[in-house]
Amino acid sequence: MIVNVMVTFVTIALIATFHGVRGLDNGLALTPPMGWLAWERYRCITDCEKYPDECISEKLFMRAADLLVSEGYSDLGYEYVIVDDCYLATNRSADGMLEADKKRFPSGIKALSKYVHSKGLKFGLYQDLGSKTCAGFPGVLGNEAKDAKRFAEWEVDYVKLDGCFSDVRDMDKGYVEFGKHLNNTGRPMVYSCSWPAYQEFKGMKIDYASIAEHCNLWRNYGDIDDSWSSVMDIADYFATKQEFWAQYAGPGHWNDPDTLLIGNFGLSFDQSKSQMAIWAVLAAPLLMSNKLSAVRPEFKEILQNKEIIKISQDTIGVQGTRIFRDEDIDIWSRPVRPVYNGICSCAVAFVSRRADGAPHPYKITVEHLGLLNPNGYTIMLIESLDLGIGA
């Protein structure tokens, strides 16, 4: 079978007709987590007088929770509201406890958590393995058991643990121990680690088997920025590491290329479709970082594309890979359900990197995509301007 595709930026085809790594078994994140996280869009804005709608405050996260529900995101699986850095007071309390900045979070973290839960959503919170967070607020070092218990008291559902102001050589032990402290609280909490991202840039040999055993998801690379070049830099790095990294992804344990930029300033409409497609094929967490009230309808349609989300959340849980590059077109592929006679279906993304300003015709056979079902395939187009099929 020959597939003729007119590629603009991205074409997604679902072509229809195994996992041996031991992962964290806490019953959580059996599909890649979905939700909203503050960092990329709002960073560490703390001046609420100058930026009342942009500052890191309880109002920001309450609005996010409201909009996830009212705009229909929660119905599609976007369930986590995650507070990133800069919510804490500068110092711990007199008895050594973490506490939120009283001016920006006057009701306290537990009240915010309860508000998020009242919307039928789940609540996530940031901390850091080191002595300080990346923005200079108190980290968990020396207070690991106490802080894990604090998170449980605050009814946290998702913990993101960064790695600033810590020794990368101690992370193999430190991240494991903090995960055990979380488990000892008895409260189920998704555990997001930044462990390999810090070791990667030091050229260390990274123990991904241990990471997958102790973390539900983990950042492998630096922070994403609001630009197409940043998206493709991350995608390219994942592709260079895919033969090693992909084997450790699966239900309950995922590689994390960072947040979705869709609805912000840096990506065009077609570039936004490309990020959504690549992240879905990578079995990556779908964590938006945007101003939900300002997302234009065409970008909201991308974020709420049910078929792409279905690929992202496919329960086989195999991370896809980039299988071919040709004519400035990257081809990404991921096995997905339905399964017929032991043969998986396949989601294929054709991502154009061309800059000549016109749609580009491209021909490839299903055999060249590695699809060898003797009974043939049905092709379902998800995103494209045109698609022809011949035999």
Legacy VTK file of the C-alpha trace (Angstrom):
# vtk DataFile Version 3.0
C-alpha trace
ASCII
DATASET POLYDATA
POINTS 391 float
0.000 0.000 0.000
1.269 3.470 -0.928
0.391 6.487 1.198
0.456 9.856 -0.570
0.530 12.724 1.910
0.412 16.475 1.327
2.443 17.671 4.306
2.062 21.241 5.543
3.437 21.107 9.069
2.035 17.908 10.511
-0.061 14.998 9.344
-1.252 12.363 11.793
-2.434 8.998 10.565
-3.788 6.187 12.713
-2.998 2.973 10.855
-4.941 0.028 12.190
-5.402 -3.469 11.245
5.662 -5.684 25.233
7.248 -4.179 27.671
9.956 -5.644 30.006
11.152 -2.762 32.195
10.135 -2.783 35.827
8.478 0.507 36.744
7.093 2.249 39.799
4.047 0.277 40.886
1.977 2.698 42.957
-1.077 2.425 40.736
-0.705 6.020 39.528
-0.022 7.636 36.136
-0.920 4.477 34.221
-1.294 6.798 31.247
0.733 10.005 30.802
-0.562 12.681 33.223
-2.621 15.533 31.792
-3.271 18.936 33.270
-1.957 22.455 33.688
1.355 23.610 35.180
2.329 27.221 35.852
6.059 27.450 35.227
6.657 28.056 31.514
3.955 30.704 31.172
4.192 32.425 34.567
7.713 31.610 35.809
8.368 33.348 39.141
6.268 36.515 38.922
5.641 37.501 42.533
4.675 41.184 42.237
0.886 40.960 42.477
0.426 44.719 42.625
2.124 45.252 39.281
0.928 41.994 37.691
-2.310 41.044 39.477
-3.359 38.505 36.822
0.097 37.054 36.209
1.615 36.614 39.657
2.070 33.279 41.424
-0.865 33.392 43.838
-3.807 31.315 44.969
-6.043 33.312 42.619
-4.006 32.180 39.597
-4.470 28.513 40.419
-8.117 28.888 41.373
-8.749 30.509 37.984
-6.883 27.693 36.264
-9.030 25.115 38.060
-12.201 26.994 37.127
-11.204 27.193 33.469
-10.115 23.560 33.166
-13.696 22.697 34.071
-15.678 25.472 32.365
-13.733 25.249 29.090
-14.132 21.487 28.835
-10.511 20.451 29.409
-11.248 18.330 32.453
-13.815 16.294 30.512
-10.984 15.211 28.197
-8.562 14.150 30.940
-6.750 17.358 31.897
-7.070 16.790 35.629
-3.989 18.159 37.428
-3.513 21.775 38.554
0.183 22.000 39.434
1.791 24.799 41.438
5.434 25.248 40.468
8.195 27.253 42.179
7.765 30.558 44.075
4.692 29.773 46.176
6.623 29.365 49.426
7.511 31.889 52.071
11.174 32.903 52.061
11.849 30.935 55.232
10.367 27.972 57.063
8.165 28.546 60.080
9.622 28.682 63.612
9.025 24.935 63.974
10.720 24.177 60.657
7.601 23.605 58.546
7.079 24.674 54.952
4.511 27.414 54.564
3.182 29.410 51.662
3.731 33.117 51.155
0.992 34.623 53.298
0.375 37.629 51.063
-0.038 35.706 47.820
-1.605 32.590 49.358
-3.578 34.062 52.281
-5.870 31.032 52.546
-2.966 28.587 52.673
-2.051 25.612 50.512
-4.532 23.188 52.057
-7.408 25.542 51.263
-6.176 25.818 47.668
-5.918 22.046 47.451
-9.480 21.688 48.715
-10.676 24.217 46.145
-9.041 22.280 43.316
-10.531 19.033 44.634
-13.976 20.638 44.846
-13.818 21.041 41.066
-13.222 17.328 40.600
-9.542 17.951 39.811
-6.242 16.900 41.380
-3.648 19.122 43.019
0.093 19.184 42.318
2.914 20.937 44.127
6.584 21.675 43.449
9.615 21.214 45.665
13.352 20.734 45.278
15.752 18.019 46.416
18.374 20.581 47.410
18.732 23.168 50.139
16.806 25.699 48.058
14.408 25.624 45.134
15.660 26.946 41.801
14.200 30.364 42.687
15.792 30.374 46.142
12.933 29.259 48.394
13.368 26.498 51.023
14.150 23.046 49.605
13.607 19.657 51.224
17.222 18.841 52.064
17.407 17.844 55.716
13.612 17.915 56.060
12.583 15.142 53.686
10.265 13.145 55.963
8.747 16.279 57.450
8.035 17.792 54.028
6.558 14.586 52.622
4.200 14.505 55.597
3.378 18.173 54.969
2.392 17.377 51.387
0.088 14.641 52.621
-1.465 17.037 55.142
-2.022 19.509 52.314
-3.764 16.720 50.343
-1.343 16.886 47.435
-1.878 14.413 44.567
1.221 15.120 42.459
4.731 16.130 43.563
7.283 17.635 41.183
10.764 17.445 42.733
13.402 19.641 41.075
17.161 19.341 41.570
18.667 22.803 42.026
21.179 23.382 44.846
21.798 19.650 45.203
24.762 17.420 44.365
24.029 15.406 41.212
26.134 12.574 42.633
23.678 12.237 45.508
20.546 12.150 43.344
20.508 8.367 42.885
20.013 8.075 46.620
18.145 11.312 47.368
15.311 10.921 44.881
14.752 7.301 45.917
14.626 8.215 49.594
12.211 11.093 49.095
9.935 8.814 47.083
9.923 6.395 50.007
8.971 9.235 52.348
6.045 10.081 50.065
4.936 6.450 50.067
5.236 6.265 53.848
2.605 8.982 54.230
-0.021 6.582 52.888
-1.371 9.209 50.505
-1.166 8.370 46.773
0.985 11.025 45.099
2.304 10.966 41.541
6.063 11.445 41.774
7.696 13.599 39.076
11.499 13.613 39.218
14.053 15.916 37.599
16.828 13.464 38.435
18.096 12.533 34.929
17.911 16.066 33.505
20.607 17.250 35.914
22.823 14.212 35.453
22.462 14.313 31.664
24.226 17.664 31.416
27.063 16.420 33.639
27.793 13.532 31.287
27.044 10.957 33.963
25.929 7.390 33.446
22.263 7.541 34.395
20.516 4.673 36.154
17.230 4.754 34.235
16.184 1.375 35.600
16.192 2.855 39.102
14.489 6.045 37.913
11.682 4.068 36.304
11.334 1.963 39.427
11.010 4.934 41.772
9.441 7.776 39.735
6.171 8.037 37.811
7.681 10.470 35.335
10.962 12.283 34.922
12.426 15.219 33.051
15.302 14.207 30.784
16.300 17.595 29.396
16.298 21.332 30.107
13.238 23.566 30.429
11.211 24.258 27.345
10.993 27.874 26.134
8.156 29.469 24.200
9.577 28.918 20.712
9.522 26.492 17.806
13.299 26.082 18.036
12.955 24.922 21.651
10.276 22.370 20.727
12.390 20.910 17.948
15.570 20.989 20.043
13.822 18.790 22.607
12.317 16.541 19.921
15.714 16.078 18.285
17.369 15.262 21.599
14.692 12.709 22.396
15.243 11.174 18.960
19.002 10.848 19.510
18.371 9.084 22.827
15.267 7.130 21.843
16.819 3.683 21.536
17.830 3.926 25.182
15.110 6.108 26.723
12.006 4.584 25.146
12.504 1.187 26.795
11.964 2.735 30.237
8.611 4.357 29.416
5.354 2.564 30.121
2.260 2.564 32.340
3.219 4.275 35.594
6.608 5.579 34.405
7.132 8.120 31.592
9.808 10.245 29.954
8.814 13.924 30.178
9.914 16.429 27.479
8.255 19.300 29.444
5.078 21.316 28.966
2.831 22.087 26.022
3.275 25.655 24.753
0.056 25.678 22.746
-1.987 28.846 23.224
0.969 31.052 24.146
2.971 33.435 21.958
5.785 31.400 20.455
4.151 28.780 18.208
2.110 29.243 15.065
-1.065 27.230 14.506
0.766 24.561 12.488
3.706 24.458 14.882
1.246 23.932 17.726
-0.251 20.951 15.900
3.266 19.577 15.492
4.075 19.807 19.197
0.801 18.117 20.131
1.467 15.339 17.627
5.052 14.683 18.682
4.166 14.708 22.387
1.312 12.240 21.757
3.580 9.861 19.845
6.225 10.166 22.575
3.659 9.096 25.202
4.614 12.325 26.962
2.657 13.985 29.766
0.247 16.580 28.369
0.737 19.420 30.826
-0.310 22.768 29.420
1.459 25.933 30.538
-0.571 28.791 29.143
-3.073 31.478 30.042
-6.220 29.400 29.750
-8.516 32.421 29.526
-6.610 33.712 26.473
-6.305 30.496 24.429
-7.836 31.215 21.024
-10.416 28.753 19.651
-8.133 27.262 16.992
-5.472 26.451 19.607
-8.063 25.136 22.036
-9.225 22.785 19.267
-5.693 21.331 19.086
-5.464 20.859 22.846
-8.892 19.227 22.907
-8.470 17.007 19.848
-9.990 13.755 21.105
-8.198 11.522 18.625
-4.770 12.925 19.474
-5.530 12.605 23.177
-6.612 9.020 22.555
-3.186 8.319 21.042
-1.442 10.049 23.941
-3.400 8.036 26.484
-3.191 4.702 24.688
-3.066 1.979 27.304
-0.406 -0.133 25.599
1.918 2.557 26.915
4.752 2.234 24.396
6.771 5.369 23.679
7.023 6.147 19.986
10.186 6.977 18.074
11.359 8.926 15.061
11.747 6.257 12.416
12.812 8.201 9.307
13.921 11.620 8.068
13.520 12.508 4.419
13.075 15.706 2.395
13.060 17.747 5.633
10.169 15.661 6.946
10.438 13.770 10.234
8.336 10.624 10.557
7.379 9.530 14.077
5.612 6.276 14.859
4.004 4.649 17.902
2.213 1.297 18.333
-1.295 1.750 19.728
-4.609 -0.014 20.100
-6.650 -1.579 18.592
-4.721 -4.842 18.369
-5.786 -7.461 15.815
-4.427 -10.992 16.007
-1.513 -9.790 18.085
-0.612 -6.973 15.671
-0.779 -3.412 16.998
-2.210 -0.495 15.112
0.128 2.437 14.614
-0.010 6.218 15.006
2.265 7.977 12.516
3.135 11.678 12.520
4.630 13.377 9.474
6.278 16.573 10.747
7.587 19.016 8.165
10.671 21.081 8.925
10.592 22.717 5.512
10.753 26.483 5.239
9.825 26.930 1.586
6.301 28.066 2.423
4.227 25.552 0.480
2.639 22.167 1.148
4.943 19.361 0.095
3.751 16.100 -1.515
5.354 13.033 -0.003
4.964 9.347 -0.912
5.829 6.382 1.286
4.676 2.775 1.541
3.300 1.227 4.712
6.067 -1.344 4.400
8.618 1.455 4.682
6.851 2.468 7.891
7.527 -1.013 9.232
3.866 -2.080 8.924
3.710 -5.661 7.697
0.203 -6.896 8.493
-0.645 -9.328 5.649
-4.330 -8.381 5.945
-3.615 -4.737 5.155
-4.520 -1.511 6.932
-7.211 1.100 7.274
-5.916 4.670 7.412
-7.626 7.263 9.574
-6.501 10.843 9.001
-6.452 13.051 12.072
-4.713 16.254 10.938
-3.844 17.271 7.358
-5.018 19.226 4.355
-5.096 16.304 1.972
-4.503 12.566 1.936
-4.621 10.055 -0.884
-4.368 6.286 -0.607
-3.445 3.915 -3.358
-2.701 0.201 -3.562
LINES 2 393
17 0 1 2 3 4 5 6 7 8 9 10 11 12 13 14 15 16
374 17 18 19 20 21 22 23 24 25 26 27 28 29 30 31 32 33 34 35 36 37 38 39 40 41 42 43 44 45 46 47 48 49 50 51 52 53 54 55 56 57 58 59 60 61 62 63 64 65 66 67 68 69 70 71 72 73 74 75 76 77 78 79 80 81 82 83 84 85 86 87 88 89 90 91 92 93 94 95 96 97 98 99 100 101 102 103 104 105 106 107 108 109 110 111 112 113 114 115 116 117 118 119 120 121 122 123 124 125 126 127 128 129 130 131 132 133 134 135 136 137 138 139 140 141 142 143 144 145 146 147 148 149 150 151 152 153 154 155 156 157 158 159 160 161 162 163 164 165 166 167 168 169 170 171 172 173 174 175 176 177 178 179 180 181 182 183 184 185 186 187 188 189 190 191 192 193 194 195 196 197 198 199 200 201 202 203 204 205 206 207 208 209 210 211 212 213 214 215 216 217 218 219 220 221 222 223 224 225 226 227 228 229 230 231 232 233 234 235 236 237 238 239 240 241 242 243 244 245 246 247 248 249 250 251 252 253 254 255 256 257 258 259 260 261 262 263 264 265 266 267 268 269 270 271 272 273 274 275 276 277 278 279 280 281 282 283 284 285 286 287 288 289 290 291 292 293 294 295 296 297 298 299 300 301 302 303 304 305 306 307 308 309 310 311 312 313 314 315 316 317 318 319 320 321 322 323 324 325 326 327 328 329 330 331 332 333 334 335 336 337 338 339 340 341 342 343 344 345 346 347 348 349 350 351 352 353 354 355 356 357 358 359 360 361 362 363 364 365 366 367 368 369 370 371 372 373 374 375 376 377 378 379 380 381 382 383 384 385 386 387 388 389 390
